[in-house]
């Protein structure tokens, strides 16, 4: 059964499509990837010049790998990308994990091909501004095994809500597929305090909806430019109701704040979603929920999401 928050995600899916990016190698040294500039979310128009920390530098590099895991949703193998920090292969340390989701129309490659997340992670970890961590970028098209360039499978038009909108499938795949695989195959710190979930646009809605519902699994939650709260042209919205996701969330703010290590909202100053994002963050703050709101110059675009990743990521696991 889909609740009202699932219907809200359905309302903005048509407006948040992102570029489905070119493939990358099965495994690559993180610092060796990334163009001098990256295109906007449509993949067309002028390129946006990159700024630090998204410029490759002479620092130790992590590794980005494509891995396939058994999915409880498709009953087959699904693909996700995994960044391991510099020194992972030679150390015995265990690491916390950030599960980081793409936007509508995107896939598991986007945060590295277009977002250049690995470049920023390398630079910020080397500078001591970010904790060494594993970053997992899943594919939120729950019925598909992978990005189209890595699989011949096509969406099943009759299988239910498109893209990442079926939150029951998403919750099942994240908890019983992705997390289970990562914790069985990587040296990770287990437990909710060592897991974060975040995403851009549609992925931000996924992170908020599943993260807030499953505070037994995640202590750090971030959304970048979600349309979940409003601001998408032509979409009809019901008020976002966190109590539908997690009954009692607002009733006892002190107890909720003990569970939340971070609840993070961000948006571009020129994005129509900005007002609605600020209103939602303010409403939670007024009810005593510890919430952080950030804004960055720009619209619904990668420069905003890169800045959001740096800002949110720098606060994690401290």
C-alpha positions in Angstrom: 0.0 0.0 0.0 1.4 3.4 -1.0 1.0 6.2 1.6 0.6 9.9 0.8 4.3 10.5 0.8 4.7 8.0 -2.0 2.0 9.9 -4.0 4.0 13.1 -3.4 7.1 11.4 -5.0 4.9 10.3 -7.9 3.9 13.9 -8.5 7.3 15.3 -9.2 8.9 12.4 -11.1 8.3 14.0 -14.5 10.2 17.1 -13.6 13.4 15.7 -12.1 14.9 13.7 -14.9 18.7 13.7 -15.0 21.3 12.7 -17.5 21.9 9.0 -17.7 25.6 9.2 -17.9 28.3 7.3 -19.9 29.7 4.2 -18.4 32.9 4.1 -16.5 35.3 1.2 -16.2 34.4 -1.7 -13.9 36.9 -0.5 -11.4 39.0 2.7 -11.6 41.3 4.6 -9.4 39.2 7.4 -8.1 41.6 10.3 -8.7 42.1 9.4 -12.3 38.5 10.0 -13.4 36.6 13.1 -14.1 36.7 15.7 -16.9 37.9 19.2 -16.5 34.3 20.3 -16.5 31.0 18.5 -16.2 27.7 19.2 -18.0 24.5 20.3 -16.3 21.8 17.8 -15.3 20.4 17.7 -18.9 23.8 16.9 -20.4 23.4 19.8 -22.8 24.3 23.5 -22.9 27.4 25.2 -21.5 29.6 23.2 -19.2 30.1 24.4 -15.6 33.7 25.0 -14.6 34.8 22.8 -11.7 36.1 24.3 -8.5 38.0 22.8 -5.5 37.6 20.3 -4.1 36.3 18.8 -7.4 39.6 19.3 -9.2 41.9 16.3 -9.2 45.0 16.9 -7.2 48.1 15.0 -6.1 46.7 13.3 -3.1 46.1 9.6 -2.2 43.2 8.2 -4.2 40.5 5.9 -3.3 38.9 3.3 -5.6 35.6 3.2 -7.4 34.3 -0.2 -8.3 31.1 -1.6 -9.8 29.7 -4.5 -7.9 26.7 -6.8 -8.5 24.6 -7.9 -5.5 21.7 -10.3 -5.1 18.5 -8.3 -5.0 15.4 -9.4 -3.0 13.3 -7.3 -5.4 14.4 -8.6 -8.8 15.5 -12.0 -7.5 18.6 -11.4 -9.6 21.8 -9.4 -9.6 21.7 -5.6 -9.5 24.6 -3.2 -9.9 25.9 -0.4 -7.6 29.1 1.6 -7.4 31.3 1.5 -4.3 33.9 4.1 -3.3 36.5 2.9 -0.8 38.8 5.5 0.7 42.6 5.8 0.2 44.4 3.0 2.0 41.4 0.7 2.3 43.2 -2.2 0.5 46.2 -2.1 2.8 44.6 -1.3 6.2 42.6 -3.3 8.6 40.3 -0.5 9.6 36.5 -0.6 9.5 34.7 2.3 7.9 31.2 3.9 8.1 29.0 4.0 5.0 27.1 6.7 3.1 24.4 5.4 0.8 24.0 8.1 -1.8 21.2 8.2 -4.4 20.9 9.8 -7.8 18.0 11.8 -9.2 15.1 11.0 -11.5 16.2 9.5 -14.8 19.6 8.7 -13.4 21.5 5.6 -12.3 24.3 4.3 -10.1 27.0 5.9 -12.2 25.9 9.6 -11.9 27.5 10.6 -8.6 30.9 9.7 -10.1 30.5 10.5 -13.8 28.7 13.8 -13.3 29.0 14.5 -9.6 32.8 13.7 -9.4 32.1 12.6 -5.8 35.3 10.5 -5.7 37.5 13.5 -6.5 36.0 15.5 -3.7 36.2 12.6 -1.3 39.9 12.1 -2.0 40.7 15.8 -1.5 38.7 16.3 1.6 39.9 13.1 3.3 43.5 14.1 2.5 42.8 17.6 4.0 41.2 16.1 7.2 37.9 17.8 6.4 36.0 14.5 5.9 36.1 11.2 7.7 37.4 8.3 5.7 34.2 6.4 4.6 32.8 4.0 2.1 30.3 5.6 -0.3 27.7 3.4 -2.1 25.7 4.7 -5.0 22.9 2.3 -5.8 20.5 2.3 -8.7 17.1 3.5 -7.5 15.2 2.1 -10.6 14.3 -0.9 -8.4 13.0 -3.2 -11.2 16.2 -2.7 -13.3 19.5 -4.6 -12.8 21.6 -1.6 -13.8 22.1 1.5 -15.9 21.0 0.8 -19.5 24.6 0.7 -20.7 25.3 -2.3 -18.5 22.2 -4.3 -19.1 19.7 -5.1 -21.9 16.8 -5.2 -19.5 14.0 -2.6 -20.0 11.5 -1.3 -17.5 8.2 -3.2 -17.1 5.5 -0.7 -17.7 3.0 -2.8 -15.7 5.2 -3.4 -12.6 4.0 -0.4 -10.6 5.3 3.0 -9.8 8.3 4.0 -12.1 11.8 4.8 -11.1 12.4 5.1 -7.3 8.8 5.7 -6.4 7.9 2.3 -5.0 9.3 2.8 -1.5 8.4 -0.7 -0.4 10.6 -2.1 -3.1 13.3 0.5 -2.3 13.3 -0.2 1.4 13.5 -3.9 0.8 16.3 -3.6 -1.7 18.3 -1.2 0.5 18.1 -3.1 3.7 18.0 -6.7 2.5 20.1 -6.3 -0.6 22.5 -3.4 -0.6 23.4 -3.2 3.1 23.5 -6.9 3.5 26.0 -7.2 0.6 28.1 -4.3 1.7 28.4 -5.6 5.3 29.2 -9.1 4.2 31.9 -8.1 1.6 33.5 -4.9 3.0 35.1 -3.9 6.3 32.4 -1.6 7.7 31.4 -0.4 11.1 27.9 -1.8 11.6 25.0 -0.2 13.4 22.8 2.8 12.6 25.3 5.4 14.0 27.7 4.3 11.2 25.2 4.5 8.3 24.1 7.7 6.4 21.5 8.0 3.6 21.3 11.0 1.2 20.4 11.8 -2.3 19.7 14.5 -4.9 16.2 15.5 -6.2 14.3 12.2 -6.4 17.1 10.5 -4.4 16.6 13.1 -1.7 13.0 12.0 -1.5 14.0 8.4 -1.2 16.6 9.3 1.5 14.0 11.3 3.5 11.2 8.8 3.1 13.1 5.6 3.9 15.7 7.2 6.3 13.1 8.8 8.5 11.0 5.7 8.5 13.9 3.5 9.4 15.8 5.4 12.1 16.6 2.0 13.5 18.9 1.7 10.4 20.2 5.2 9.7 21.3 8.0 12.0 22.4 10.5 9.4 19.8 11.7 6.7 20.3 14.3 4.0 18.3 15.6 1.0 19.6 17.8 -1.7 16.9 19.7 -3.8 14.1 17.2 -3.3 10.7 18.0 -4.7 9.0 16.1 -1.9 7.9 19.3 -0.2 6.8 21.3 -3.2 8.1 23.6 -5.9 7.8 21.3 -9.0 5.7 22.9 -11.8 2.5 21.2 -12.5 2.6 18.9 -9.5 -0.2 18.6 -7.0 1.1 18.3 -3.4 -0.3 17.1 -0.1 1.4 18.4 3.0 4.5 16.3 3.8 3.6 14.3 6.9 6.5 12.8 8.7 4.2 11.2 11.2 2.9 8.9 8.4 6.5 7.7 7.9 7.4 7.4 11.6 4.5 7.8 14.1 5.6 9.7 17.1 8.4 11.5 15.4 7.1 15.0 16.4 5.5 13.9 19.7 8.7 13.5 21.6 11.4 15.8 20.0 14.0 15.0 22.7 13.7 11.2 21.8 13.8 11.9 18.1 16.9 14.2 18.4 18.7 11.4 20.3 18.1 9.1 17.3 19.1 11.7 14.7 22.8 12.5 14.3 22.0 14.8 11.4 18.8 15.8 9.5 20.1 17.9 6.6 18.2 19.9 3.9 19.8 21.8 1.0 18.7 23.5 -2.2 19.8 26.0 -4.8 18.9 29.6 -4.3 17.3 29.7 -7.8 15.5 26.4 -7.5 11.7 26.7 -7.1 12.0 24.0 -4.5 14.0 26.4 -2.2 11.0 28.1 -0.5 9.3 24.8 0.2 12.5 23.2 1.5 13.1 26.1 3.8 9.4 26.0 5.0 9.6 22.3 5.8 12.9 22.7 7.6 11.5 25.6 9.6 8.4 23.7 10.5 10.5 20.8 11.9 12.7 23.3 13.8 9.6 24.9 15.3 8.5 21.5 16.6 11.9 21.1 18.3 13.5 18.8 15.8 17.2 19.5 15.2 17.4 20.3 11.5 20.0 22.0 9.4 19.2 24.0 6.3 21.8 25.0 3.7 21.5 26.9 0.4 23.9 27.3 -2.5 24.0 29.6 -5.5 22.3 28.0 -8.5 19.2 26.1 -9.6 18.5 22.4 -10.0 22.0 21.5 -11.0 25.2 19.7 -10.2 27.0 22.7 -8.8 24.4 22.7 -6.0 24.5 19.0 -5.4 28.3 18.9 -5.3 28.3 21.7 -2.7 25.7 19.8 -0.7 27.7 16.6 -0.7 30.8 18.5 0.6 28.7 20.3 3.3 26.8 17.2 4.4 29.6 14.8 4.0 32.1 16.9 6.0 29.8 16.6 9.0 29.3 12.8 8.9 30.6 10.3 11.4 32.1 12.7 13.8 
